[in-house]
Amino acid sequence: MSQTLEITILSAENLQENKKAIKGNTFVTVQCDGSNDEASTTKLDSEGGSYPTWNEKLVMDVPMHARFVTIEVKYRTRGNGSCSVGVARIPISDFIGGYVHENQLQFLSYRLWDNRVRRNGVVNISAKVKVSQQNSCSNSMLVSGIPVTGVPVAGNGSNRIVTGIPAVWLNYQSSF
């Protein structure tokens, strides 16, 4: 079982290699730690230098046991090789669960760390957890465009549902 996460890689800021501005040919890879899928990759930005922009949407399935999404900014070297500029390891809880609702778009920025564990720029993203059909329940309906799950009120064709837990009163008699 998994959830679908849409991450849009927007841009990066202040990227450097050996304390010098990067000249271009940067791209981003995104991978989930619990996934068997290959890393998703953006196209090359050859003009942005130390401030590249991609504005590219990557869709990935995130397993329920996953803990992190890794975003790595790289640049293309001569001979079709690549070097890492910096990595951001993002907890899944930033996207899924807690106070974040499905289909809610978030704009987030994360510090990049190079292979010597030094700060090396920032990556800007937007993220949204897609509503999956697997999470839908047959006893749900839309109220003001928001899915609500509950128990049907009556079996007479009514489309009303109970969303709370009804109180059950017990007739308790003491044997004093």
trRosetta pair geometry for C-beta under 8 A, 3 or more apart (Angstrom, degrees):
i j d omega theta_ij theta_ji phi_ij phi_ji
1 63 7.6 99 82 -151 49 64
1 64 5.3 24 89 -26 94 126
1 134 7.0 -170 -142 141 96 154
2 61 4.3 57 126 175 147 99
2 62 5.7 159 -169 74 97 38
2 63 4.8 -57 -99 -95 101 41
2 64 6.4 -130 -97 -31 46 69
3 61 7.4 152 77 -156 29 60
3 62 5.2 -23 65 61 80 97
3 64 7.4 94 -11 -81 91 67
3 96 6.1 131 69 -115 155 138
3 129 5.8 -7 157 -158 128 108
3 130 7.5 165 174 56 79 71
3 132 6.2 -129 -129 -23 64 132
4 59 6.4 0 -174 -173 104 98
4 60 7.4 162 -152 85 60 33
4 61 5.8 -38 -97 -99 66 61
4 62 7.3 158 -105 13 14 83
4 129 7.2 126 80 -164 55 58
4 130 4.1 -26 86 47 111 119
4 132 6.2 135 8 -75 101 102
5 32 7.8 126 38 -74 136 130
5 59 7.4 162 84 -153 46 52
5 60 5.5 -20 62 66 92 82
5 61 7.8 140 18 -117 79 13
5 62 4.9 47 -11 -22 120 124
5 69 7.4 -115 111 -83 160 145
5 95 5.9 36 -130 152 124 152
5 96 7.3 -81 -85 -52 114 111
5 127 6.5 -14 -173 -163 99 101
5 128 7.5 155 -158 80 55 41
5 129 5.8 -32 -102 -104 70 64
5 130 7.3 -149 -81 4 19 85
6 57 6.1 -12 -171 -165 98 105
6 58 7.6 154 -157 79 50 43
6 59 5.3 -19 -103 -102 72 78
6 127 6.9 153 84 -154 59 49
6 128 4.7 -11 59 61 108 90
6 129 7.8 -173 19 -87 77 16
6 130 5.9 86 -21 -46 106 102
7 30 5.9 -175 77 -155 145 164
7 57 7.4 152 84 -153 38 55
7 58 5.2 -19 68 64 88 94
7 59 7.9 170 25 -86 64 31
7 60 7.1 -6 12 16 107 108
7 69 7.3 164 -62 168 153 154
7 71 7.9 -144 163 -87 151 119
7 125 5.6 -16 -170 -173 94 129
7 126 7.4 159 -156 81 47 47
7 127 5.1 -10 -105 -103 72 85
8 55 6.8 0 175 -159 108 46
8 56 6.8 171 -154 85 67 29
8 57 4.6 -30 -97 -94 85 69
8 58 7.4 161 -93 17 33 67
8 125 6.3 151 77 -164 54 70
8 126 4.5 1 51 54 109 94
8 127 7.5 -155 21 -70 69 41
9 28 4.8 -179 -147 63 160 154
9 30 7.1 -150 -58 -44 119 127
9 42 5.3 -89 61 -65 145 141
9 54 4.8 3 104 73 103 134
9 55 7.6 -107 89 -57 59 10
9 56 5.4 -8 53 59 96 84
9 58 6.6 36 -14 -3 101 113
9 71 7.4 159 -104 -147 109 124
9 123 7.2 -44 -147 -177 90 112
9 125 5.7 -34 -107 -106 46 91
10 53 6.9 -39 158 -145 57 80
10 54 7.0 150 162 56 8 78
10 55 5.8 31 -134 -88 53 60
10 107 7.9 24 -25 -143 153 94
10 124 4.4 -59 70 106 117 97
10 125 5.9 -177 5 -102 91 28
10 126 6.3 79 -46 -12 116 87
11 48 7.7 -158 -145 -154 94 152
11 51 7.0 9 177 178 116 70
11 52 6.4 -178 -152 97 70 52
11 53 4.3 -26 -100 -105 101 70
11 54 6.8 176 -85 17 45 69
11 55 7.5 9 -51 -49 80 73
11 123 7.7 -178 98 -154 39 53
11 124 4.9 7 57 48 77 115
12 15 5.5 43 128 -47 125 117
12 26 7.1 -98 40 139 139 152
12 28 7.7 163 -44 -72 124 118
12 48 8.0 106 53 131 87 140
12 51 7.0 -160 88 -141 62 36
12 52 5.4 20 42 53 99 87
12 73 5.5 71 -92 -110 160 152
12 85 8.0 80 161 100 160 147
12 112 7.3 22 -148 -28 117 143
12 121 5.6 38 172 157 103 132
12 122 6.6 168 -157 86 63 49
12 123 4.9 -26 -102 -103 89 65
12 124 6.9 -167 -83 12 35 77
13 50 7.7 34 -174 142 36 82
13 51 5.7 18 -119 -117 56 83
13 121 5.7 171 83 -159 52 88
13 122 4.7 -2 50 54 102 97
13 124 7.2 60 -16 -23 102 107
14 50 6.0 11 -130 162 20 113
14 51 7.3 34 -38 -78 40 81
14 120 8.0 -163 116 176 86 41
14 121 4.5 -180 84 -108 74 77
14 122 6.6 49 41 12 103 84
15 21 7.5 81 84 -153 66 59
15 22 4.7 -29 111 12 107 129
15 26 6.7 66 99 -100 172 154
15 49 7.9 177 60 137 105 54
15 50 4.6 -167 53 -148 73 64
15 51 7.5 -175 14 -59 93 35
15 52 7.1 -3 9 4 143 99
15 73 6.5 -114 -112 130 132 145
15 75 7.9 137 150 -50 139 121
15 85 5.1 -4 -158 -177 113 146
15 86 7.2 -140 -126 7 88 116
15 112 7.6 5 -105 61 83 155
15 120 6.7 46 -138 158 56 87
15 121 4.3 0 -81 -65 57 158
16 19 5.8 14 165 -122 137 19
16 20 6.1 139 -160 62 90 28
16 21 6.1 -56 -107 -93 76 34
16 22 6.5 -154 -111 -28 22 83
16 50 6.5 19 -68 -124 61 118
16 85 7.8 130 58 -157 33 100
16 120 6.0 -125 50 -148 83 89
16 121 6.9 167 6 -43 73 103
17 20 6.0 -36 70 63 67 84
17 22 5.6 85 -7 -84 103 87
17 75 7.3 -84 -51 31 138 142
17 83 7.1 63 -123 110 135 138
17 85 6.6 -82 -72 -116 91 82
21 49 6.0 14 159 170 112 110
21 50 4.2 -78 -152 -44 92 129
22 26 6.4 68 132 -62 145 119
22 49 6.0 154 90 -177 68 54
22 50 5.1 131 40 -83 79 65
22 75 5.6 -155 -159 -71 131 155
22 85 6.6 -31 -64 -108 150 132
23 49 5.7 -38 -149 -121 26 82
24 45 7.0 -125 -157 114 75 67
24 46 4.7 49 170 -167 124 47
24 47 6.2 32 -122 -60 123 14
24 48 6.8 129 -118 50 75 55
24 49 5.6 -37 -65 -80 71 50
24 52 7.6 123 -134 -87 55 110
24 75 7.5 123 104 -147 29 115
25 44 5.4 -22 -146 -163 59 120
25 45 7.5 -178 -109 76 11 48
25 46 5.3 26 -73 -109 61 72
25 75 5.4 89 94 -167 83 83
25 76 4.0 -88 158 42 123 101
26 44 7.0 131 64 -154 30 65
26 45 5.2 -21 61 56 84 97
26 48 6.8 -73 37 67 119 112
26 52 4.5 -136 63 -29 129 162
26 73 6.1 1 -173 -177 115 96
26 74 6.8 159 -152 86 65 40
26 75 4.7 -42 -93 -94 68 81
26 76 7.8 -144 -78 0 23 76
26 85 6.9 -5 -130 -19 114 147
27 41 6.0 29 154 -176 125 95
27 42 5.1 -171 -161 73 81 85
27 43 6.7 -129 -117 116 109 18
27 44 5.1 -59 -61 -94 109 54
27 45 7.0 158 -77 8 56 74
27 54 7.6 96 -134 -96 56 134
27 73 7.7 168 88 -152 30 56
27 74 5.8 -21 65 66 76 88
27 75 7.6 137 16 -103 67 34
27 76 7.1 52 2 -40 109 95
27 82 7.8 -63 49 -130 108 135
28 41 7.1 165 86 -149 48 53
28 42 4.6 38 46 12 87 122
28 54 6.4 -101 12 -18 119 164
28 56 8.0 170 49 59 115 120
28 71 6.2 -9 -171 -170 113 90
28 72 6.8 154 -156 79 61 46
28 73 5.4 -29 -99 -99 81 63
28 74 7.4 156 -97 19 29 76
28 123 7.1 113 -116 -139 134 136
29 39 4.2 28 -178 151 110 136
29 40 6.9 150 -157 77 58 43
29 41 5.1 -22 -100 -96 75 79
29 42 7.9 -130 -68 9 36 75
29 71 7.6 165 84 -152 49 43
29 72 4.9 -8 56 58 94 99
29 74 6.7 27 -4 -1 102 121
30 39 6.3 152 67 -166 33 85
30 40 4.9 -20 59 61 94 97
30 41 7.8 -177 18 -76 70 34
30 58 5.3 137 45 97 140 157
30 60 6.8 -139 117 -27 113 146
30 69 6.5 1 -170 177 93 104
30 70 7.2 164 -150 84 45 53
30 71 5.3 -7 -103 -103 81 73
30 72 7.9 -174 -75 22 38 68
31 35 6.8 -146 -173 60 75 117
31 37 7.7 -166 -136 89 83 84
31 38 7.7 -79 -106 159 112 33
31 39 3.9 -61 -61 -102 111 87
31 40 7.2 167 -73 16 59 67
31 69 7.3 167 87 -158 33 62
31 70 5.2 -13 63 57 84 99
32 35 4.0 73 72 -5 105 120
32 37 7.5 45 39 50 100 105
32 60 5.9 167 -21 142 119 136
32 61 7.8 -111 26 91 154 49
32 62 5.2 -166 -124 -116 155 76
32 63 7.1 152 131 17 135 81
32 66 5.0 -22 174 -142 111 147
32 68 7.5 162 -153 94 54 49
32 69 5.4 -32 -98 -104 69 74
32 70 7.8 175 -90 16 19 75
32 92 7.8 56 -142 -87 102 111
33 66 5.7 140 60 -150 79 83
33 67 5.9 -34 60 50 137 78
33 68 4.7 54 -14 58 129 87
33 69 7.6 -123 -11 -80 80 28
33 70 6.8 92 -60 -19 84 105
34 62 7.5 74 59 -170 108 62
34 63 4.2 -110 116 56 122 122
34 65 5.0 164 -136 88 153 82
34 66 3.4 -130 23 -85 121 75
34 67 7.0 106 -35 4 111 65
35 60 6.9 -54 -84 176 170 113
35 61 6.7 137 -118 84 123 79
35 62 7.1 -76 -59 -117 117 41
35 63 6.0 175 -78 -10 67 103
35 66 6.7 10 -35 -90 81 130
37 40 7.9 12 132 -45 121 83
37 60 6.8 -171 77 -146 150 97
37 61 7.0 119 -18 47 143 95
39 72 7.9 -22 -160 34 151 113
40 58 4.2 131 128 -159 147 128
40 59 7.9 153 -102 50 160 38
40 60 5.9 -124 -18 -68 135 113
42 45 7.9 -1 123 -27 122 93
42 54 4.5 -6 -178 -159 148 148
42 56 4.5 139 -131 61 101 148
42 58 7.1 -89 -70 -52 78 119
43 54 6.7 157 53 -144 77 97
43 56 6.3 162 15 -79 88 152
44 76 6.3 -19 -118 -15 127 133
45 48 4.5 -2 149 12 127 119
45 52 3.7 127 87 -158 149 114
45 53 6.3 143 -122 55 146 42
45 54 5.8 -104 -50 -76 119 75
47 52 8.0 123 71 -120 54 77
48 51 5.4 -120 176 91 94 54
48 52 3.2 133 82 -106 144 51
48 53 5.6 166 -94 8 142 65
49 52 7.0 -179 53 -60 31 74
50 121 7.5 -154 -173 -97 85 128
59 130 7.8 20 -142 -22 108 140
60 69 8.0 136 74 -126 145 117
62 66 5.0 -107 -174 43 84 150
62 69 7.4 -54 -108 -74 121 107
62 92 6.4 147 -179 -132 139 122
62 95 7.9 144 -27 89 172 136
62 96 6.9 -159 97 -33 148 149
63 66 4.8 121 62 -31 78 99
66 69 7.7 49 156 -62 128 70
66 92 5.4 121 109 -69 92 148
67 91 6.8 -47 167 -139 70 70
67 92 5.8 -132 -165 3 20 113
68 89 5.1 -7 -170 -178 137 90
68 90 6.3 136 -160 69 75 43
68 91 6.0 -50 -101 -102 71 38
68 92 6.4 -111 -75 -31 20 81
69 89 7.8 161 78 -159 40 47
69 90 4.8 -22 62 64 89 103
69 92 6.5 110 -22 -84 89 69
69 95 7.4 38 -4 -3 138 140
70 87 6.3 -17 -168 -166 97 107
70 88 7.4 159 -155 82 49 50
70 89 5.3 -15 -104 -107 79 71
70 90 7.5 179 -84 19 28 75
71 87 7.1 151 82 -157 51 55
71 88 4.7 -6 60 58 101 98
71 90 6.6 33 -1 -9 105 117
71 110 6.9 113 52 67 133 142
71 123 5.7 -150 125 93 136 162
71 125 7.1 -124 -97 -50 162 144
72 84 5.9 -55 -174 -133 114 104
72 86 7.4 -170 -147 98 59 38
72 87 4.8 -16 -103 -104 83 82
72 88 7.8 -167 -75 25 42 61
73 84 7.5 100 79 -163 52 62
73 85 4.4 -48 103 59 98 117
73 86 5.4 12 46 54 105 77
73 87 7.8 -155 21 -75 67 38
73 112 5.9 -33 21 -122 121 149
73 121 7.1 -58 53 85 157 137
73 123 6.0 -171 -48 -80 121 121
74 82 4.6 33 163 172 131 119
74 83 6.4 159 -158 79 83 36
74 84 5.4 -50 -100 -101 85 46
74 85 6.1 -176 -103 0 24 86
75 82 6.7 166 82 -152 31 76
75 83 5.8 -17 58 59 82 87
75 85 5.9 75 -15 -50 97 111
76 80 7.1 -35 -162 -135 104 37
76 81 7.4 133 -163 79 56 43
76 82 5.6 -43 -104 -98 47 81
77 80 7.9 -12 72 75 66 10
77 81 4.3 -25 59 76 112 95
77 82 6.2 -178 5 -94 88 22
77 83 5.6 75 -46 -16 118 101
78 81 7.3 8 71 31 40 97
84 87 6.6 -9 -175 -46 128 95
84 114 7.2 143 117 -146 96 67
84 115 6.1 100 81 -45 125 107
85 112 6.7 8 115 155 89 148
85 114 6.9 -73 163 -102 38 91
85 120 6.1 -161 160 135 75 129
85 121 6.8 -3 145 30 117 138
86 112 2.8 81 123 158 139 113
86 113 5.6 132 -157 52 95 21
86 114 5.1 -61 -93 -71 78 59
86 120 4.0 -172 -72 80 128 111
86 121 5.7 -177 18 51 152 99
86 123 7.8 -166 91 -33 112 108
87 112 6.4 113 36 -155 19 76
87 113 5.8 -44 60 62 74 78
87 114 7.9 122 11 -108 78 19
88 110 3.9 88 -155 126 150 131
88 111 6.6 143 -105 76 104 43
88 112 5.5 -72 -49 -95 92 59
88 113 7.3 122 -83 10 51 81
88 123 5.7 -127 -4 35 141 124
90 94 5.6 -76 175 36 100 143
90 95 7.7 66 136 -23 121 107
90 108 8.0 89 -134 128 140 147
90 110 6.0 -82 -80 -95 108 156
91 94 5.3 115 75 -16 80 94
92 95 6.0 -69 -169 45 51 99
92 96 5.4 -22 160 36 91 111
92 97 7.8 57 124 19 89 113
93 96 6.8 -78 -110 66 30 67
93 97 5.7 -55 -131 68 71 114
93 98 5.9 81 -176 -24 89 127
94 100 7.9 63 155 -26 34 152
94 108 6.9 77 163 -121 127 161
94 127 7.7 71 118 61 96 157
95 100 6.4 -125 179 104 26 164
95 106 7.3 -151 -115 39 66 138
95 127 5.0 -82 -113 142 112 141
95 129 5.9 131 157 -54 94 102
96 100 6.9 -96 -102 79 13 124
96 129 5.5 110 -94 -86 81 144
97 100 7.0 38 65 50 28 95
100 104 5.8 -152 -167 67 73 129
100 106 6.7 -41 -127 -46 123 137
100 129 7.0 105 131 6 114 123
101 104 4.5 92 65 -23 81 126
102 129 5.0 -86 -122 97 66 103
102 130 7.1 7 -169 132 99 14
102 131 4.7 100 146 -82 133 76
102 135 7.5 171 -64 82 163 161
103 128 6.3 24 -142 -176 29 111
103 129 7.1 -72 -33 78 36 65
103 130 6.9 56 -79 -131 71 36
103 131 5.4 -15 -42 -31 111 101
104 128 6.7 -174 76 -129 34 83
104 129 7.7 12 40 36 73 86
105 126 5.8 3 -174 179 97 115
105 127 7.6 155 -152 77 53 35
105 128 4.8 -31 -96 -77 63 115
106 126 6.5 164 82 -156 46 64
106 127 5.3 -18 59 59 99 83
106 128 7.1 162 15 -74 72 60
107 124 7.4 1 -176 -174 90 93
107 125 7.6 176 -152 95 50 42
107 126 5.0 -29 -98 -99 64 86
108 124 7.6 168 91 -153 43 52
108 125 5.5 -17 66 67 88 86
108 126 7.2 140 18 -105 74 33
108 127 6.3 -8 14 7 123 110
109 122 5.3 13 -180 175 107 119
109 123 7.1 168 -152 83 60 41
109 124 5.0 -22 -101 -101 86 72
109 125 7.6 157 -90 21 37 66
110 122 6.8 157 78 -157 35 71
110 123 5.5 -15 60 58 88 89
110 125 7.3 0 6 13 106 111
111 119 6.0 -58 -172 -131 115 93
111 121 7.9 147 -158 95 53 38
111 122 5.9 -43 -102 -102 44 76
112 119 7.4 95 76 -164 60 54
112 120 5.0 -71 103 79 102 77
112 121 4.7 0 41 75 126 82
112 122 6.4 -157 -2 -88 90 20
112 123 5.8 89 -58 -20 108 96
113 117 5.7 0 178 -137 120 47
113 118 6.9 144 -155 64 70 27
113 119 6.6 -47 -103 -98 64 37
113 120 6.5 107 -139 22 17 93
114 117 7.3 -101 71 -27 62 13
114 118 5.2 -12 41 56 107 83
114 119 7.9 17 1 93 89 10
114 120 4.2 73 -41 -16 100 146
131 135 6.8 -114 -167 58 69 126
131 136 7.9 66 164 -59 103 93
131 147 7.5 129 -147 -2 142 140
132 135 4.9 95 69 0 88 100
132 136 7.7 -137 105 -16 56 82
133 136 5.4 -37 -162 9 48 121
136 140 6.1 -125 -164 40 76 144
136 147 7.1 -101 -118 -155 82 153
137 140 4.7 109 63 -29 85 109
137 149 4.8 66 41 -129 137 120
139 149 6.2 79 94 -160 83 73
139 150 6.2 -118 142 75 108 42
139 151 6.3 2 175 -106 151 31
139 152 6.1 -115 -135 -36 108 82
139 161 6.3 133 172 -127 91 137
140 147 5.2 17 171 -174 128 99
140 148 6.3 164 -154 80 78 40
140 149 4.4 -36 -93 -93 98 70
140 150 7.6 115 -103 16 52 61
140 161 7.9 -46 -117 -13 26 173
141 147 7.5 161 86 -146 21 59
141 148 5.9 -23 65 58 69 91
141 159 6.4 110 -100 170 154 99
141 161 6.2 167 13 0 117 129
142 145 5.9 4 -178 -115 115 18
142 146 6.6 135 -154 59 69 29
142 147 5.9 -43 -94 -89 66 52
142 148 7.3 130 -124 11 17 84
143 146 5.8 -36 68 63 72 85
143 148 4.8 19 7 -12 116 134
148 161 6.9 167 114 72 106 130
148 163 5.8 -49 177 -99 116 128
149 161 7.9 -96 174 142 24 153
149 163 7.6 107 80 -124 41 84
150 161 3.7 132 76 147 117 114
150 162 5.0 -171 171 78 124 43
150 163 4.2 -84 -82 -87 132 54
150 164 8.0 6 -128 6 119 35
151 161 6.3 146 66 -165 30 87
151 162 4.9 -20 60 54 89 101
152 155 6.9 83 120 -79 133 55
152 158 7.2 136 -172 78 94 91
152 160 7.6 100 -155 85 59 54
152 161 5.7 -56 -96 -108 39 79
152 162 7.8 15 96 10 7 83
153 158 5.6 -52 63 97 109 139
153 160 4.6 -2 2 95 135 101
153 161 6.3 -148 -28 -109 82 23
153 162 5.8 121 -84 -37 75 89
154 158 5.0 62 56 22 97 130
154 160 7.7 35 19 61 85 102
162 166 6.6 -20 178 -46 151 101
